[in-house]
Amino acid sequence: MDLTQLVTKTLDRRSRTGTPLRIVQAGHPALRARARDAYGVLPTALLLELIEAMTVTMRAAPGVGLAAPQIGVPLRLFVLEDRSFEDGEEPDAQDDVLERTGVPLRAFLDPSYEVLEDEGTETVFAWEGCLSVDDWRSIVPRPRSIVFRGLEVDGRGDIAEVREVHRGWPARILQHETDHLAGTLCHDLAVPRSFVQSRYVERYADMPDAVRRLGLSGDVARLGPGEVVVRADR
C-alpha cells in the first residue's frame, strides 16, 4: 500500500469528518520506524485533510503536538499548538521556570533541529508526557535552545522553508515531535527511575523532591529547589 492509499484509508476510518483519529500506543511498530520524507508525497488536498484531522485529534486528546506516526502514518509530518493561555489563564510559577508560552497552530514537514551552540551548555529537566504512552510521565533532559528547520505548511497548502531559533517550552515541543519521526519516544531519553503515572507528578514537581523520593542520580541531582536548568560549567 502506498502512502496516499494509507492516508486515505486512515482518514476513511473516521465515522465522519471532524472525528478524532485513533492514537496508537507504545508497542505499535509505527512508533519505532523511521518515518519517510513527506515533501511532495501527498496531493495538496489530501495533505491538508490529514493536517486538519491531526489537529482535531491533538486538540481532543488534549495535547500540544502530534506526529504522523502516532496515527500510524510513517510520514515526517507533525502539528503543534499550545492554547493554555488563550482564555486569560495566567502562567504559574512552574510555567515561568519552564519558559512556557502559548504556541500557535503550525504544521511542519521534514523537520530537524540542532542545539544552539551559544547556549548548548544548558540542559532543562522537566516532566514530559506523550499521547502514545497515555497517562505516564518521566523527567526528560533537553537542550534549552535549538535551531529548528523544516517546511511549514499553511492553511492553503503553500509550503515555506523555515529556520528559527527556539528556547524553553516551544523548543521542547519541537524536539519531542521531531524525535517521533526518528522512532524515538520521549521516555527513551528520560532520567532513569523517573517513569511514573501522571497522577503522581505533583508529588515530585520540584526536582530535589523527585531526586530524593525516586532515587534519581546524575545531572538532575545538581538542581536546587525551584531549578530546572543545569549548565555544563556549573
C-alpha positions as a Markdown table, in Angstrom:
| # | Residue | x | y | z |
|---|---|---|---|---|
| 1 | Met | 0.0 | 0.0 | 0.0 |
| 2 | Asp | 1.5 | 3.4 | -1.0 |
| 3 | Leu | 1.3 | 6.4 | 1.4 |
| 4 | Thr | -1.6 | 8.1 | -0.5 |
| 5 | Gln | -3.6 | 4.9 | -0.1 |
| 6 | Leu | -2.6 | 4.5 | 3.6 |
| 7 | Val | -3.5 | 8.1 | 4.4 |
| 8 | Thr | -6.9 | 7.8 | 2.6 |
| 9 | Lys | -7.6 | 4.6 | 4.4 |
| 10 | Thr | -6.7 | 6.2 | 7.8 |
| 11 | Leu | -9.0 | 9.2 | 7.2 |
| 12 | Asp | -11.8 | 6.9 | 6.0 |
| 13 | Arg | -11.8 | 5.1 | 9.3 |
| 14 | Arg | -13.4 | 8.1 | 10.9 |
| 15 | Ser | -17.2 | 7.9 | 11.4 |
| 16 | Arg | -17.4 | 11.5 | 10.0 |
| 17 | Thr | -15.2 | 14.5 | 9.2 |
| 18 | Gly | -14.2 | 16.2 | 12.5 |
| 19 | Thr | -13.9 | 12.9 | 14.5 |
| 20 | Pro | -10.5 | 12.3 | 16.1 |
| 21 | Leu | -8.3 | 9.7 | 14.7 |
| 22 | Arg | -7.0 | 6.8 | 16.8 |
| 23 | Ile | -3.7 | 7.5 | 18.5 |
| 24 | Val | -1.5 | 4.4 | 18.5 |
| 25 | Gln | 0.2 | 3.4 | 21.8 |
| 26 | Ala | 3.7 | 2.3 | 22.7 |
| 27 | Gly | 4.4 | -1.1 | 21.2 |
| 28 | His | 2.8 | -0.2 | 17.8 |
| 29 | Pro | 5.6 | -0.6 | 15.2 |
| 30 | Ala | 4.8 | 2.7 | 13.6 |
| 31 | Leu | 6.2 | 4.5 | 16.6 |
| 32 | Arg | 9.6 | 2.8 | 16.2 |
| 33 | Ala | 10.1 | 3.1 | 12.4 |
| 34 | Arg | 11.9 | 5.9 | 10.8 |
| 35 | Ala | 9.3 | 8.0 | 9.0 |
| 36 | Arg | 9.7 | 8.8 | 5.3 |
| 37 | Asp | 10.3 | 12.3 | 3.9 |
| 38 | Ala | 6.9 | 14.0 | 3.4 |
| 39 | Tyr | 7.5 | 16.7 | 0.9 |
| 40 | Gly | 5.7 | 16.1 | -2.4 |
| 41 | Val | 4.4 | 12.7 | -1.4 |
| 42 | Leu | 0.6 | 13.6 | -1.0 |
| 43 | Pro | -1.7 | 15.6 | -3.2 |
| 44 | Thr | -2.2 | 19.0 | -1.6 |
| 45 | Ala | -5.9 | 18.5 | -0.8 |
| 46 | Leu | -5.1 | 15.2 | 1.0 |
| 47 | Leu | -2.2 | 16.7 | 2.9 |
| 48 | Leu | -4.4 | 19.5 | 4.2 |
| 49 | Glu | -7.1 | 17.0 | 5.1 |
| 50 | Leu | -4.5 | 14.9 | 7.0 |
| 51 | Ile | -3.2 | 18.0 | 8.8 |
| 52 | Glu | -6.8 | 19.0 | 9.8 |
| 53 | Ala | -7.5 | 15.6 | 11.1 |
| 54 | Met | -4.3 | 15.5 | 13.1 |
| 55 | Thr | -5.2 | 18.9 | 14.6 |
| 56 | Val | -8.6 | 17.7 | 15.6 |
| 57 | Thr | -7.0 | 14.6 | 17.2 |
| 58 | Met | -4.4 | 16.7 | 19.1 |
| 59 | Arg | -6.9 | 19.1 | 20.5 |
| 60 | Ala | -9.3 | 16.3 | 21.5 |
| 61 | Ala | -6.6 | 14.3 | 23.3 |
| 62 | Pro | -5.7 | 17.0 | 24.5 |
| 63 | Gly | -2.1 | 17.6 | 23.7 |
| 64 | Val | 0.4 | 20.2 | 22.4 |
| 65 | Gly | 1.7 | 18.2 | 19.5 |
| 66 | Leu | 1.0 | 15.2 | 17.3 |
| 67 | Ala | 3.3 | 13.4 | 14.8 |
| 68 | Ala | 2.0 | 11.4 | 11.9 |
| 69 | Pro | 3.5 | 8.1 | 13.2 |
| 70 | Gln | 1.2 | 8.5 | 16.2 |
| 71 | Ile | -1.7 | 7.8 | 14.0 |
| 72 | Gly | 0.1 | 5.0 | 12.2 |
| 73 | Val | 1.2 | 7.1 | 9.2 |
| 74 | Pro | 5.0 | 6.9 | 8.5 |
| 75 | Leu | 5.5 | 10.4 | 7.3 |
| 76 | Arg | 7.8 | 13.1 | 8.6 |
| 77 | Leu | 5.0 | 15.5 | 9.5 |
| 78 | Phe | 3.7 | 16.9 | 12.7 |
| 79 | Val | 1.4 | 19.6 | 14.1 |
| 80 | Leu | 1.8 | 21.6 | 17.3 |
| 81 | Glu | -0.2 | 24.1 | 19.3 |
| 82 | Asp | -0.4 | 25.2 | 22.9 |
| 83 | Arg | -3.5 | 27.2 | 23.7 |
| 84 | Ser | -3.0 | 27.1 | 27.5 |
| 85 | Phe | -3.2 | 30.9 | 28.0 |
| 86 | Glu | -5.8 | 31.8 | 25.3 |
| 87 | Asp | -8.7 | 32.1 | 27.9 |
| 88 | Gly | -6.9 | 34.6 | 30.1 |
| 89 | Glu | -5.2 | 32.0 | 32.3 |
| 90 | Glu | -2.1 | 33.4 | 33.9 |
| 91 | Pro | 1.2 | 31.4 | 33.8 |
| 92 | Asp | 2.0 | 29.9 | 37.2 |
| 93 | Ala | 5.5 | 29.8 | 38.8 |
| 94 | Gln | 6.3 | 26.4 | 37.1 |
| 95 | Asp | 5.3 | 27.8 | 33.7 |
| 96 | Asp | 7.7 | 30.7 | 34.3 |
| 97 | Val | 10.5 | 28.4 | 35.2 |
| 98 | Leu | 10.0 | 26.3 | 32.1 |
| 99 | Glu | 9.6 | 29.4 | 29.9 |
| 100 | Arg | 6.2 | 28.2 | 28.8 |
| 101 | Thr | 4.4 | 30.4 | 26.3 |
| 102 | Gly | 1.5 | 29.9 | 24.0 |
| 103 | Val | 2.3 | 28.3 | 20.7 |
| 104 | Pro | 0.2 | 29.0 | 17.6 |
| 105 | Leu | -1.1 | 26.1 | 15.4 |
| 106 | Arg | 1.6 | 25.1 | 13.0 |
| 107 | Ala | 2.3 | 22.1 | 10.7 |
| 108 | Phe | 5.8 | 21.0 | 9.5 |
| 109 | Leu | 7.2 | 18.6 | 7.0 |
| 110 | Asp | 10.7 | 17.1 | 7.2 |
| 111 | Pro | 11.9 | 18.9 | 10.3 |
| 112 | Ser | 15.2 | 18.8 | 12.0 |
| 113 | Tyr | 16.9 | 20.6 | 14.9 |
| 114 | Glu | 20.3 | 21.1 | 16.4 |
| 115 | Val | 21.5 | 22.5 | 19.7 |
| 116 | Leu | 22.1 | 26.3 | 19.6 |
| 117 | Glu | 25.9 | 26.4 | 20.0 |
| 118 | Asp | 25.9 | 29.6 | 22.0 |
| 119 | Glu | 23.7 | 28.0 | 24.7 |
| 120 | Gly | 24.5 | 24.4 | 24.2 |
| 121 | Thr | 25.7 | 24.0 | 27.7 |
| 122 | Glu | 22.2 | 24.5 | 29.2 |
| 123 | Thr | 20.0 | 21.5 | 29.8 |
| 124 | Val | 16.5 | 21.8 | 31.1 |
| 125 | Phe | 15.0 | 18.9 | 33.2 |
| 126 | Ala | 11.2 | 18.8 | 33.0 |
| 127 | Trp | 8.3 | 16.3 | 33.3 |
| 128 | Glu | 7.2 | 15.2 | 29.9 |
| 129 | Gly | 4.4 | 13.0 | 28.6 |
| 130 | Cys | 3.3 | 11.5 | 25.3 |
| 131 | Leu | -0.1 | 10.9 | 23.8 |
| 132 | Ser | 1.2 | 7.5 | 22.7 |
| 133 | Val | 2.2 | 6.5 | 26.2 |
| 134 | Asp | -1.1 | 7.5 | 27.8 |
| 135 | Asp | -1.1 | 8.6 | 31.4 |
| 136 | Trp | 2.6 | 8.2 | 32.1 |
| 137 | Arg | 5.3 | 10.8 | 32.6 |
| 138 | Ser | 9.1 | 11.0 | 33.1 |
| 139 | Ile | 11.7 | 13.6 | 33.6 |
| 140 | Val | 13.3 | 14.3 | 30.2 |
| 141 | Pro | 16.5 | 16.4 | 29.9 |
| 142 | Arg | 16.6 | 18.6 | 26.7 |
| 143 | Pro | 18.7 | 21.4 | 25.3 |
| 144 | Arg | 17.3 | 24.7 | 26.4 |
| 145 | Ser | 17.8 | 26.4 | 23.0 |
| 146 | Ile | 17.7 | 24.9 | 19.5 |
| 147 | Val | 17.9 | 25.9 | 15.8 |
| 148 | Phe | 14.9 | 24.4 | 14.1 |
| 149 | Arg | 14.5 | 23.8 | 10.4 |
| 150 | Gly | 11.6 | 22.5 | 8.4 |
| 151 | Leu | 9.0 | 23.1 | 5.7 |
| 152 | Glu | 5.9 | 24.9 | 7.1 |
| 153 | Val | 2.5 | 24.2 | 5.5 |
| 154 | Asp | -0.1 | 26.9 | 5.8 |
| 155 | Gly | -3.9 | 26.6 | 5.5 |
| 156 | Arg | -3.8 | 27.0 | 1.7 |
| 157 | Gly | -1.2 | 24.3 | 1.2 |
| 158 | Asp | 1.6 | 26.7 | 0.5 |
| 159 | Ile | 4.9 | 25.5 | 1.8 |
| 160 | Ala | 7.8 | 27.6 | 3.0 |
| 161 | Glu | 11.2 | 26.7 | 4.3 |
| 162 | Val | 11.9 | 28.0 | 7.9 |
| 163 | Arg | 14.9 | 28.3 | 10.0 |
| 164 | Glu | 14.1 | 29.5 | 13.6 |
| 165 | Val | 15.7 | 29.7 | 17.0 |
| 166 | His | 13.5 | 28.5 | 19.8 |
| 167 | Arg | 14.1 | 28.5 | 23.6 |
| 168 | Gly | 12.3 | 26.9 | 26.5 |
| 169 | Trp | 8.9 | 25.4 | 26.2 |
| 170 | Pro | 8.4 | 25.8 | 22.4 |
| 171 | Ala | 11.9 | 24.2 | 21.9 |
| 172 | Arg | 10.9 | 21.2 | 24.0 |
| 173 | Ile | 7.7 | 20.6 | 21.9 |
| 174 | Leu | 9.6 | 20.8 | 18.7 |
| 175 | Gln | 12.2 | 18.4 | 19.9 |
| 176 | His | 9.6 | 16.0 | 21.2 |
| 177 | Glu | 7.7 | 15.9 | 17.9 |
| 178 | Thr | 10.8 | 15.8 | 15.7 |
| 179 | Asp | 12.1 | 12.8 | 17.7 |
| 180 | His | 8.9 | 10.9 | 16.9 |
| 181 | Leu | 9.8 | 10.9 | 13.3 |
| 182 | Ala | 13.1 | 9.0 | 14.0 |
| 183 | Gly | 11.2 | 6.4 | 16.1 |
| 184 | Thr | 12.2 | 7.9 | 19.4 |
| 185 | Leu | 9.8 | 8.4 | 22.3 |
| 186 | Cys | 10.4 | 11.0 | 25.0 |
| 187 | His | 10.7 | 8.3 | 27.7 |
| 188 | Asp | 13.6 | 6.8 | 25.8 |
| 189 | Leu | 15.5 | 9.9 | 26.8 |
| 190 | Ala | 14.3 | 10.0 | 30.4 |
| 191 | Val | 16.2 | 10.2 | 33.7 |
| 192 | Pro | 16.4 | 6.6 | 34.9 |
| 193 | Arg | 13.8 | 5.7 | 37.6 |
| 194 | Ser | 11.7 | 8.8 | 36.8 |
| 195 | Phe | 8.9 | 7.0 | 34.9 |
| 196 | Val | 5.6 | 7.5 | 36.9 |
| 197 | Gln | 1.9 | 7.6 | 36.4 |
| 198 | Ser | 0.7 | 11.1 | 35.7 |
| 199 | Arg | -1.3 | 11.3 | 39.0 |
| 200 | Tyr | 2.0 | 11.2 | 40.9 |
| 201 | Val | 3.8 | 14.0 | 39.1 |
| 202 | Glu | 2.6 | 16.8 | 41.5 |
| 203 | Arg | 4.3 | 15.0 | 44.4 |
| 204 | Tyr | 7.6 | 15.4 | 42.6 |
| 205 | Ala | 7.1 | 18.8 | 40.9 |
| 206 | Asp | 10.2 | 20.2 | 42.5 |
| 207 | Met | 13.3 | 18.4 | 41.1 |
| 208 | Pro | 15.1 | 17.9 | 44.5 |
| 209 | Asp | 11.9 | 16.1 | 45.8 |
| 210 | Ala | 12.0 | 13.8 | 42.7 |
| 211 | Val | 15.7 | 13.1 | 43.2 |
| 212 | Arg | 15.2 | 12.3 | 46.9 |
| 213 | Arg | 12.0 | 10.3 | 46.7 |
| 214 | Leu | 12.6 | 8.4 | 43.4 |
| 215 | Gly | 16.3 | 7.8 | 44.0 |
| 216 | Leu | 17.4 | 9.7 | 40.9 |
| 217 | Ser | 21.1 | 10.4 | 40.2 |
| 218 | Gly | 23.2 | 12.2 | 37.6 |
| 219 | Asp | 22.9 | 15.8 | 36.5 |
| 220 | Val | 19.4 | 16.1 | 37.7 |
| 221 | Ala | 20.7 | 15.7 | 41.3 |
| 222 | Arg | 22.6 | 19.0 | 40.9 |
| 223 | Leu | 19.4 | 21.0 | 40.8 |
| 224 | Gly | 18.3 | 23.1 | 43.8 |
| 225 | Pro | 14.8 | 23.9 | 44.8 |
| 226 | Gly | 12.9 | 25.6 | 42.0 |
| 227 | Glu | 15.7 | 25.0 | 39.5 |
| 228 | Val | 15.3 | 23.1 | 36.2 |
| 229 | Val | 18.5 | 24.2 | 34.3 |
| 230 | Val | 21.9 | 22.6 | 34.5 |
| 231 | Arg | 24.8 | 24.4 | 33.0 |
| 232 | Ala | 27.9 | 22.3 | 31.9 |
| 233 | Asp | 30.2 | 24.8 | 33.6 |
| 234 | Arg | 28.3 | 24.8 | 36.9 |
